[in-house]
Amino acid sequence: MTITTYRDAWGIPHLRAADARELARAQGRVTAHDRAWQLETERHRAQGTSASFLGPSAVAWDVFARRARLADTARRCFEALERRDPETAEWVRAYVAGVNEGLAAGAARTPEFARTGLAPGVWEPWHPLGVWLATHILFAGFPAKLWREEAIRHLGEDAVALFATDGPGTSGSNGWLLAGSRTTTGRALLAGDPHRFIEAPGVYQQIRLSCPEFDVIGLAVPGVPGIAHFAHTGTVAWSITNAMADYQDLYRERLRRTDRGVEALNPDGTWHRAERHTETVEVAGNPPLRIEVLETERGPLITAAADGAQPPQGPPAPDHESRTDGADGKTPADGGAEALALRYPPRVTEDLGFSALLPLLRARHVTDVDRAFDAWTEPVNVVHAADTAGGTLHRVAGRVPVRSRTNRTRLAPAWLPGHAWQGWHEMPYGDLTDGVAVMANQRGPAAPLGVEFAPPHRADRIRTLLDERRTWSAADLPAIHTDTHLASAAPLIDHLAALDDLTPGAAELRGRLLAWDRRMDADSTGAAAYAAVRTAVVRHLAAHPAFAALAEPPAHPEVLLPWLALTPRIAFALEHLLRAEELYGVDRPAVVRTAVEEVAAGGPAGTGTATWGDTHRLAPWQALPDPSYDGPALSGDHDCVLSTSAVPGLTDLSARGPAARYVWDLADRDNSLWVVPLGADGVPGAPHHTDQLALWLKGELAPVCTDWDRLELVEETDV
């Protein structure tokens, strides 16, 4: 048998093999060649061993990964996969074999290995599952429950709704589906862009996988076989976005130490011994760190029982259906320490949904895609799909436990009855309206499964743009990807409009903002002025005595602190906070007045000489940061369709945005389009390392090419 590797003009690999297993092997090998550093970084992150070569900056993640038992969960899930679905398990093994075949050569061409002294390791069959789990463990935003506890404790129950919005650590996406009745060809179009942290190398890998069973193009996750999220098989295409479902729980565990070990108080009033062992986290340039790893019947403890890290001590939210005598949520009289246990579906079910991956590659119709996503586990996603026969699909896929409202919104007291999981929700389906479905993390089909969703601005704007014409072609759709209208600017602009008696400079600035077109374009002076005033407002609100108790987050693991930081919370909830009828006695007109006067008095944004792109620049995450990196100017903002997220009050730099863009055309796959922020090759200095950046910045997409005669044959391997 022969495996052939082709590449297109952008260096994107197109792979051919005799069967699915050999194709998985080829995918692993080409990924190791193109993304060796990324693969090894992600493998070590899944194992909790990345600090061994990245140093102290990676310790917090490694400790979290160890305590959350990510590697052990991935191992268990692969062992269960071998029992439940041996074909998929062998397919995963083939991918891992390919990674191991290609890793040494890939590492030799990648300078980061020499910089850190890291030697490429040996992949094991469970590692792809570990990469998947580590990549998505924070997608459901369970740390937001810690924030809600603090907000309720200091501000009351109303604070939950005021601050409920797409938070700083949550990933989302745009996606839209046009049925054939809304296209120029009479066949469906799918388009969108996943919003994640922009990483270098990129989190998505453009690839084509072809064998006699299937021929699929799409965006793969490096380290994971197949193409899970965004793909086109020729007869059917699919795409996803984060459903914003809540499917992970945090339990307050009551613990005591005895001569038998560490014990946790159960709802029946008895103490049960927790699983316990110690692990050593190696740290480059520093002494190793010894940590205690504990797990109760609810799940692994992600805070240490003996290090003083205490969760909030207030009572849980009212949950009358689960209360029994004495169940008032207060700390039991038995004494002991508290810690937090994380319960997440794969730890419970030993299933990461990998049984969906091969059926997706083999799909020919939306019914096949629908059936494949029945096996999906996490993250919980909204799915769009369409086929050449006119079929369409709009559904939610994943696994969400049925449990009490307290579990979904706050920390559940493990020692009280009524907080166990009670089965799984049925996944909802959605409809197309006038031939269109839009998903942008807003409340939609997934509404019964979540707590906090993105504001509706992106979804509403996409729908408005799509309704401006009756039919669309694939070539038309990138204009929607790059729309920069900022609807969430309205509350601050309204406050500015109501101000009077400003100094001349502030009055002139106010006038420019009232006339501004509300587009966050990189070359816009109005956008720069708005962003500067917004930042000043956020900072003044964060410094107000009303929020002083929230300014210093409690002692929780460092990985969770972005969800607890006050300034980002205020920044992303600013629209709600400015529109609320009352805000804890804060004089919001006075805050806005102070902010506009400050901006007018100090700096180029106030005088109209600065543009948004001067400060709003791309800042991708790198495992080895380059201090000399100066990113390009960006258009867009958090609530724009072009969602390039800054953190107002902290920075205008954008580390999160469209990690890819795609248009899937069901009339002709070669009319499809795609682009990633950097390029196909993860090696700095390689010809295809950043060759797509110029397209991505301009909002252009590269054409998909599936004609083998137009591709360059670069390798033939006999196996």
SULTA-V587074 format. One record per residue. N is the residue number from 0. SS is DSSP state (alpha for helix, beta for strand, coil for the rest). PHI is phi in whole degrees, -180 to 180 (999 if undefined). NEAR is the number of other ideal C-beta (glycine too) atoms within 12 Angstrom. Layout:
BEGIN
N,SS,PHI,NEAR ; N,SS,PHI,NEAR
END
This chain:
BEGIN
0,coil,999,18 ; 1,beta,-123,19 ; 2,beta,-105,36 ; 3,beta,-116,29 ; 4,beta,-117,36 ; 5,beta,-114,30 ; 6,beta,-138,30 ; 7,coil,-93,32 ; 8,coil,-65,21 ; 9,coil,-101,36 ; 10,coil,77,33 ; 11,coil,-75,41 ; 12,beta,-76,42 ; 13,beta,-120,40 ; 14,beta,-113,49 ; 15,beta,-127,32 ; 16,coil,-152,37 ; 17,coil,-79,22 ; 18,coil,-156,26 ; 19,alpha,-64,34 ; 20,alpha,-68,33 ; 21,alpha,-67,34 ; 22,alpha,-67,43 ; 23,alpha,-63,46 ; 24,alpha,-62,37 ; 25,alpha,-65,43 ; 26,alpha,-63,52 ; 27,alpha,-62,48 ; 28,alpha,-68,38 ; 29,alpha,-69,48 ; 30,alpha,-67,49 ; 31,alpha,-64,42 ; 32,alpha,-68,42 ; 33,alpha,-85,45 ; 34,alpha,-134,49 ; 35,alpha,-57,42 ; 36,alpha,-62,44 ; 37,alpha,-63,43 ; 38,alpha,-59,48 ; 39,alpha,-70,42 ; 40,alpha,-63,42 ; 41,alpha,-69,42 ; 42,alpha,-62,47 ; 43,alpha,-67,38 ; 44,alpha,-64,41 ; 45,alpha,-64,44 ; 46,alpha,-84,37 ; 47,coil,74,41 ; 48,coil,-124,36 ; 49,coil,-72,37 ; 50,alpha,-67,36 ; 51,alpha,-65,31 ; 52,alpha,-129,33 ; 53,alpha,-93,34 ; 54,coil,89,25 ; 55,alpha,-59,23 ; 56,alpha,-63,21 ; 57,alpha,-98,34 ; 58,alpha,-63,30 ; 59,alpha,-59,29 ; 60,alpha,-65,36 ; 61,alpha,-60,39 ; 62,alpha,-64,38 ; 63,alpha,-61,38 ; 64,alpha,-61,42 ; 65,alpha,-67,41 ; 66,alpha,-68,41 ; 67,coil,-79,43 ; 68,coil,61,38 ; 69,alpha,-63,46 ; 70,alpha,-65,34 ; 71,alpha,-64,31 ; 72,alpha,-64,42 ; 73,alpha,-63,43 ; 74,alpha,-61,27 ; 75,alpha,-62,25 ; 76,alpha,-66,42 ; 77,alpha,-69,40 ; 78,alpha,-61,23 ; 79,alpha,-68,28 ; 80,alpha,-62,37 ; 81,alpha,-61,24 ; 82,alpha,-77,15 ; 83,alpha,-83,20 ; 84,coil,-147,25 ; 85,alpha,-61,19 ; 86,alpha,-63,22 ; 87,alpha,-66,39 ; 88,alpha,-62,31 ; 89,alpha,-67,25 ; 90,alpha,-64,41 ; 91,alpha,-64,45 ; 92,alpha,-59,30 ; 93,alpha,-64,35 ; 94,alpha,-61,49 ; 95,alpha,-63,39 ; 96,alpha,-61,30 ; 97,alpha,-65,38 ; 98,alpha,-59,46 ; 99,alpha,-65,30 ; 100,alpha,-67,29 ; 101,alpha,-100,35 ; 102,alpha,-69,37 ; 103,alpha,-63,22 ; 104,alpha,-67,21 ; 105,alpha,-65,34 ; 106,alpha,-67,33 ; 107,alpha,-65,19 ; 108,coil,-98,26 ; 109,coil,-116,36 ; 110,alpha,-68,20 ; 111,alpha,-62,33 ; 112,alpha,-63,29 ; 113,alpha,-68,17 ; 114,alpha,-62,20 ; 115,alpha,-100,26 ; 116,coil,75,16 ; 117,coil,-80,30 ; 118,coil,-99,17 ; 119,coil,-61,32 ; 120,coil,-97,27 ; 121,coil,-112,18 ; 122,coil,-79,40 ; 123,coil,-111,25 ; 124,coil,-59,32 ; 125,coil,-83,37 ; 126,alpha,-61,41 ; 127,alpha,-58,47 ; 128,alpha,-69,49 ; 129,alpha,-65,42 ; 130,alpha,-61,45 ; 131,alpha,-60,43 ; 132,alpha,-66,47 ; 133,alpha,-64,40 ; 134,alpha,-65,36 ; 135,alpha,-116,42 ; 136,coil,-61,42 ; 137,coil,-99,36 ; 138,coil,-63,41 ; 139,coil,-80,43 ; 140,coil,66,43 ; 141,coil,-57,46 ; 142,coil,-63,41 ; 143,alpha,-60,43 ; 144,alpha,-67,40 ; 145,alpha,-66,41 ; 146,alpha,-61,47 ; 147,alpha,-61,42 ; 148,alpha,-59,39 ; 149,alpha,-66,37 ; 150,alpha,-64,37 ; 151,alpha,-67,30 ; 152,alpha,-62,25 ; 153,alpha,-99,27 ; 154,alpha,-121,32 ; 155,coil,99,20 ; 156,coil,-61,22 ; 157,alpha,-63,20 ; 158,alpha,-64,30 ; 159,alpha,-61,29 ; 160,alpha,-69,22 ; 161,alpha,-62,34 ; 162,coil,-100,42 ; 163,coil,-77,33 ; 164,coil,-165,37 ; 165,coil,-58,44 ; 166,coil,-83,43 ; 167,coil,-70,38 ; 168,coil,-106,34 ; 169,coil,-100,42 ; 170,coil,-96,39 ; 171,beta,-144,48 ; 172,beta,-167,48 ; 173,beta,-109,49 ; 174,beta,-159,51 ; 175,beta,-145,47 ; 176,beta,-123,49 ; 177,beta,-113,48 ; 178,coil,-68,34 ; 179,alpha,-57,27 ; 180,alpha,-68,23 ; 181,alpha,-114,35 ; 182,beta,-124,37 ; 183,coil,-75,23 ; 184,coil,-98,24 ; 185,coil,84,22 ; 186,coil,-122,35 ; 187,coil,-70,46 ; 188,beta,-128,47 ; 189,beta,-120,53 ; 190,beta,-151,53 ; 191,beta,163,50 ; 192,beta,-160,52 ; 193,beta,-74,43 ; 194,beta,-101,43 ; 195,beta,-138,37 ; 196,beta,-62,32 ; 197,coil,-75,38 ; 198,beta,-117,36 ; 199,coil,-126,35 ; 200,coil,-68,44 ; 201,coil,-70,42 ; 202,coil,-74,39 ; 203,coil,-115,46 ; 204,beta,-120,48 ; 205,beta,-69,51 ; 206,beta,-160,46 ; 207,beta,-126,46 ; 208,beta,-123,50 ; 209,beta,-133,33 ; 210,beta,-151,30 ; 211,coil,-57,14 ; 212,coil,-78,23 ; 213,beta,-160,34 ; 214,beta,-145,31 ; 215,beta,-126,44 ; 216,beta,-110,39 ; 217,beta,168,43 ; 218,beta,-112,44 ; 219,beta,-92,43 ; 220,coil,-96,44 ; 221,coil,-55,45 ; 222,coil,103,47 ; 223,coil,-128,46 ; 224,coil,-72,49 ; 225,coil,80,45 ; 226,coil,-137,44 ; 227,coil,-87,47 ; 228,coil,-95,46 ; 229,beta,-139,45 ; 230,beta,-158,46 ; 231,beta,-138,48 ; 232,coil,-94,39 ; 233,coil,103,31 ; 234,coil,-116,32 ; 235,beta,-148,43 ; 236,beta,-135,54 ; 237,beta,-144,50 ; 238,beta,-156,47 ; 239,beta,-138,50 ; 240,beta,-147,52 ; 241,beta,-62,46 ; 242,coil,-77,51 ; 243,coil,63,43 ; 244,beta,-75,43 ; 245,coil,-108,45 ; 246,coil,-135,45 ; 247,beta,-126,45 ; 248,beta,-122,41 ; 249,beta,-112,47 ; 250,beta,-111,45 ; 251,beta,-79,44 ; 252,beta,-100,47 ; 253,beta,-96,40 ; 254,beta,-123,42 ; 255,beta,-144,26 ; 256,beta,-104,21 ; 257,beta,-132,16 ; 258,coil,-70,8 ; 259,coil,-91,12 ; 260,beta,123,21 ; 261,beta,-97,32 ; 262,beta,-122,29 ; 263,beta,-117,42 ; 264,beta,-82,35 ; 265,coil,-96,28 ; 266,coil,-62,29 ; 267,coil,-84,15 ; 268,coil,88,18 ; 269,coil,-101,14 ; 270,beta,-99,28 ; 271,beta,-119,26 ; 272,beta,-70,22 ; 273,coil,-84,35 ; 274,beta,-66,23 ; 275,beta,-146,26 ; 276,beta,-156,19 ; 277,beta,-116,18 ; 278,beta,-135,25 ; 279,beta,-114,20 ; 280,beta,-98,34 ; 281,beta,-79,28 ; 282,beta,-131,27 ; 283,coil,-60,26 ; 284,coil,81,17 ; 285,beta,-137,16 ; 286,beta,-64,13 ; 287,beta,-66,20 ; 288,beta,-113,26 ; 289,beta,-97,17 ; 290,beta,-127,34 ; 291,beta,-94,29 ; 292,beta,-114,33 ; 293,beta,-127,39 ; 294,beta,-145,34 ; 295,coil,-100,38 ; 296,coil,-66,30 ; 297,coil,-80,43 ; 298,coil,162,37 ; 299,beta,-69,44 ; 300,beta,-84,44 ; 301,coil,-97,47 ; 302,coil,-120,40 ; 303,coil,-87,32 ; 304,coil,-71,35 ; 305,coil,-114,21 ; 306,coil,-102,22 ; 307,coil,85,14 ; 308,coil,-75,26 ; 309,coil,-114,27 ; 310,coil,-73,43 ; 311,coil,-55,34 ; 312,coil,-97,19 ; 313,coil,-69,26 ; 314,coil,-70,24 ; 315,coil,-69,41 ; 316,coil,-62,31 ; 317,coil,-55,19 ; 318,coil,-149,27 ; 319,alpha,-61,15 ; 320,alpha,-70,16 ; 321,alpha,-112,24 ; 322,coil,-86,22 ; 323,coil,-127,19 ; 324,coil,-55,8 ; 325,coil,80,15 ; 326,coil,-86,26 ; 327,coil,-98,19 ; 328,coil,83,31 ; 329,coil,-80,18 ; 330,coil,-59,26 ; 331,coil,-61,27 ; 332,coil,-77,12 ; 333,coil,-72,20 ; 334,coil,80,14 ; 335,coil,105,26 ; 336,beta,-101,31 ; 337,beta,-116,38 ; 338,beta,-150,43 ; 339,beta,-108,47 ; 340,beta,-104,43 ; 341,beta,-105,46 ; 342,beta,-112,39 ; 343,beta,-137,42 ; 344,alpha,-52,38 ; 345,alpha,-63,43 ; 346,alpha,-69,39 ; 347,alpha,-86,31 ; 348,alpha,-98,27 ; 349,coil,56,28 ; 350,coil,-146,34 ; 351,coil,-107,49 ; 352,coil,79,40 ; 353,coil,-67,46 ; 354,alpha,-70,34 ; 355,alpha,-82,40 ; 356,alpha,-72,43 ; 357,alpha,-66,38 ; 358,alpha,-59,35 ; 359,alpha,-65,45 ; 360,alpha,-62,40 ; 361,coil,-87,32 ; 362,coil,-65,39 ; 363,coil,-120,26 ; 364,coil,-138,27 ; 365,alpha,-63,35 ; 366,alpha,-64,22 ; 367,alpha,-67,28 ; 368,alpha,-63,41 ; 369,alpha,-58,31 ; 370,alpha,-66,24 ; 371,alpha,-63,36 ; 372,alpha,-73,39 ; 373,coil,-63,26 ; 374,coil,-91,29 ; 375,coil,-68,41 ; 376,coil,-117,42 ; 377,coil,-155,42 ; 378,coil,-70,49 ; 379,coil,-75,41 ; 380,beta,-127,46 ; 381,beta,-93,51 ; 382,beta,-114,51 ; 383,beta,-114,52 ; 384,beta,-151,49 ; 385,beta,-152,46 ; 386,beta,-129,33 ; 387,coil,-74,28 ; 388,coil,-89,19 ; 389,coil,99,23 ; 390,coil,-74,29 ; 391,beta,-136,41 ; 392,beta,-145,41 ; 393,beta,-141,43 ; 394,beta,-149,37 ; 395,beta,-105,38 ; 396,beta,-132,46 ; 397,coil,145,45 ; 398,coil,-131,38 ; 399,coil,-125,38 ; 400,beta,-73,34 ; 401,coil,-89,21 ; 402,coil,-162,31 ; 403,coil,-70,31 ; 404,alpha,-63,22 ; 405,alpha,-58,37 ; 406,alpha,-56,38 ; 407,alpha,-74,36 ; 408,alpha,-109,33 ; 409,coil,-140,39 ; 410,coil,-84,48 ; 411,beta,-92,43 ; 412,beta,-74,45 ; 413,coil,-67,43 ; 414,coil,-86,40 ; 415,coil,-109,36 ; 416,coil,-67,22 ; 417,coil,98,26 ; 418,coil,-122,40 ; 419,coil,-80,26 ; 420,coil,-75,29 ; 421,coil,-124,15 ; 422,coil,101,13 ; 423,beta,-132,22 ; 424,coil,-70,28 ; 425,coil,-71,17 ; 426,coil,-81,31 ; 427,coil,-76,25 ; 428,beta,-118,24 ; 429,coil,-119,30 ; 430,coil,-116,18 ; 431,coil,-90,30 ; 432,beta,-112,21 ; 433,coil,52,16 ; 434,coil,79,29 ; 435,beta,-134,38 ; 436,beta,-131,40 ; 437,beta,-124,43 ; 438,beta,-129,46 ; 439,coil,-148,41 ; 440,coil,70,45 ; 441,coil,-82,36 ; 442,coil,-64,28 ; 443,coil,-161,36 ; 444,coil,-58,35 ; 445,coil,-85,41 ; 446,alpha,-52,22 ; 447,alpha,-68,23 ; 448,alpha,-102,35 ; 449,beta,-126,37 ; 450,coil,-120,38 ; 451,coil,-115,42 ; 452,coil,-130,35 ; 453,coil,-69,40 ; 454,coil,-57,34 ; 455,coil,-79,25 ; 456,alpha,-60,37 ; 457,alpha,-64,45 ; 458,alpha,-63,38 ; 459,alpha,-64,26 ; 460,alpha,-67,34 ; 461,alpha,-60,42 ; 462,alpha,-63,31 ; 463,alpha,-61,21 ; 464,alpha,-65,31 ; 465,alpha,-64,35 ; 466,coil,-80,21 ; 467,coil,-74,16 ; 468,coil,-143,18 ; 469,coil,-80,16 ; 470,coil,-129,24 ; 471,beta,-132,37 ; 472,coil,-110,26 ; 473,alpha,-59,36 ; 474,alpha,-68,23 ; 475,alpha,-79,27 ; 476,coil,-73,42 ; 477,alpha,-58,34 ; 478,alpha,-63,26 ; 479,alpha,-78,42 ; 480,alpha,-51,43 ; 481,coil,-106,37 ; 482,coil,-70,37 ; 483,coil,-116,40 ; 484,beta,-66,32 ; 485,coil,-113,42 ; 486,alpha,-66,28 ; 487,alpha,-72,37 ; 488,alpha,-73,37 ; 489,alpha,-56,24 ; 490,alpha,-61,28 ; 491,alpha,-68,42 ; 492,alpha,-62,33 ; 493,alpha,-63,19 ; 494,alpha,-63,31 ; 495,alpha,-63,39 ; 496,alpha,-63,21 ; 497,coil,-85,20 ; 498,coil,-79,30 ; 499,coil,-141,13 ; 500,coil,56,13 ; 501,coil,-86,27 ; 502,coil,-65,20 ; 503,alpha,-56,13 ; 504,alpha,-64,22 ; 505,alpha,-68,31 ; 506,alpha,-64,21 ; 507,alpha,-66,22 ; 508,alpha,-63,40 ; 509,alpha,-57,35 ; 510,alpha,-63,22 ; 511,alpha,-65,31 ; 512,alpha,-71,42 ; 513,alpha,-68,26 ; 514,alpha,-90,18 ; 515,coil,-63,32 ; 516,coil,-81,19 ; 517,coil,64,29 ; 518,beta,-108,28 ; 519,coil,-92,46 ; 520,coil,-85,32 ; 521,coil,-60,35 ; 522,coil,-95,19 ; 523,coil,-91,34 ; 524,alpha,-75,30 ; 525,alpha,-65,32 ; 526,alpha,-62,43 ; 527,alpha,-64,40 ; 528,alpha,-66,45 ; 529,alpha,-60,48 ; 530,alpha,-61,50 ; 531,alpha,-67,42 ; 532,alpha,-66,45 ; 533,alpha,-58,48 ; 534,alpha,-59,35 ; 535,alpha,-64,37 ; 536,alpha,-62,42 ; 537,alpha,-59,38 ; 538,alpha,-65,30 ; 539,alpha,-68,34 ; 540,alpha,-64,42 ; 541,alpha,-64,32 ; 542,coil,-89,22 ; 543,coil,-70,28 ; 544,alpha,-56,16 ; 545,alpha,-60,28 ; 546,alpha,-110,33 ; 547,alpha,-59,16 ; 548,alpha,-68,21 ; 549,alpha,-96,34 ; 550,coil,-70,22 ; 551,coil,-110,16 ; 552,coil,-67,29 ; 553,coil,-67,31 ; 554,coil,-77,21 ; 555,coil,-121,36 ; 556,coil,-54,36 ; 557,alpha,-57,24 ; 558,alpha,-60,32 ; 559,alpha,-91,38 ; 560,alpha,-65,26 ; 561,alpha,-56,32 ; 562,alpha,-76,36 ; 563,coil,-105,35 ; 564,coil,-73,34 ; 565,alpha,-67,38 ; 566,alpha,-61,31 ; 567,alpha,-61,36 ; 568,alpha,-61,45 ; 569,alpha,-67,43 ; 570,alpha,-60,41 ; 571,alpha,-81,42 ; 572,coil,-105,40 ; 573,alpha,-56,47 ; 574,alpha,-57,35 ; 575,alpha,-65,28 ; 576,alpha,-65,41 ; 577,alpha,-78,34 ; 578,alpha,-95,21 ; 579,coil,-59,23 ; 580,coil,-61,12 ; 581,coil,-148,16 ; 582,coil,-132,28 ; 583,coil,52,25 ; 584,coil,81,14 ; 585,coil,-74,27 ; 586,coil,-85,18 ; 587,alpha,-67,33 ; 588,alpha,-57,24 ; 589,alpha,-67,20 ; 590,alpha,-63,35 ; 591,alpha,-65,37 ; 592,alpha,-61,29 ; 593,alpha,-60,28 ; 594,alpha,-64,43 ; 595,alpha,-70,45 ; 596,alpha,-67,29 ; 597,alpha,-62,26 ; 598,alpha,-65,39 ; 599,alpha,-64,33 ; 600,alpha,-87,21 ; 601,coil,-145,19 ; 602,coil,128,23 ; 603,alpha,-66,19 ; 604,alpha,-63,36 ; 605,alpha,-72,33 ; 606,alpha,-93,20 ; 607,coil,86,26 ; 608,coil,-100,14 ; 609,coil,-97,28 ; 610,coil,-111,28 ; 611,alpha,-60,38 ; 612,alpha,-69,31 ; 613,alpha,-63,27 ; 614,alpha,-117,31 ; 615,coil,-90,44 ; 616,beta,-132,28 ; 617,beta,-71,38 ; 618,coil,-135,33 ; 619,coil,-67,34 ; 620,beta,-75,31 ; 621,coil,-132,29 ; 622,coil,-61,33 ; 623,coil,-115,31 ; 624,coil,-60,19 ; 625,coil,-104,17 ; 626,coil,-64,8 ; 627,coil,-88,7 ; 628,coil,-67,19 ; 629,coil,-127,12 ; 630,coil,-72,32 ; 631,coil,-74,27 ; 632,beta,-68,29 ; 633,coil,-125,46 ; 634,coil,-91,38 ; 635,coil,99,43 ; 636,coil,-167,46 ; 637,coil,-55,45 ; 638,coil,-98,44 ; 639,coil,-79,45 ; 640,coil,-56,48 ; 641,coil,-77,43 ; 642,coil,-89,48 ; 643,coil,-109,49 ; 644,beta,-82,42 ; 645,beta,-97,42 ; 646,beta,-124,35 ; 647,coil,-53,43 ; 648,coil,95,31 ; 649,coil,-117,27 ; 650,beta,-159,24 ; 651,beta,-91,39 ; 652,beta,-64,29 ; 653,beta,-116,41 ; 654,beta,-104,35 ; 655,beta,-131,40 ; 656,beta,-179,47 ; 657,beta,-68,51 ; 658,coil,-78,44 ; 659,coil,-172,48 ; 660,beta,-133,46 ; 661,beta,-148,46 ; 662,beta,-136,45 ; 663,beta,-102,47 ; 664,beta,-104,39 ; 665,coil,-84,40 ; 666,coil,-80,31 ; 667,coil,-159,28 ; 668,alpha,-60,34 ; 669,alpha,-75,25 ; 670,alpha,-89,28 ; 671,coil,-72,42 ; 672,beta,-138,39 ; 673,beta,-160,54 ; 674,beta,-163,39 ; 675,coil,-124,46 ; 676,coil,-65,44 ; 677,coil,-117,43 ; 678,coil,-172,35 ; 679,coil,-80,42 ; 680,coil,-103,37 ; 681,coil,-85,44 ; 682,coil,-94,31 ; 683,coil,-56,25 ; 684,coil,88,15 ; 685,coil,-69,26 ; 686,coil,-56,17 ; 687,coil,-109,32 ; 688,coil,-74,28 ; 689,coil,-135,31 ; 690,coil,-74,24 ; 691,coil,-95,35 ; 692,alpha,-60,27 ; 693,alpha,-62,17 ; 694,alpha,-61,28 ; 695,alpha,-59,39 ; 696,alpha,-65,30 ; 697,alpha,-84,22 ; 698,coil,81,28 ; 699,coil,-95,22 ; 700,coil,-124,36 ; 701,beta,-85,33 ; 702,beta,-73,28 ; 703,coil,-76,38 ; 704,coil,-122,26 ; 705,coil,-120,30 ; 706,coil,-83,17 ; 707,alpha,-57,20 ; 708,alpha,-68,11 ; 709,alpha,-98,16 ; 710,coil,-104,26 ; 711,beta,-95,21 ; 712,beta,-76,20 ; 713,beta,-113,21 ; 714,beta,-161,22 ; 715,beta,-125,16 ; 716,beta,-127,24 ; 717,beta,-84,11 ; 718,coil,-125,21
END
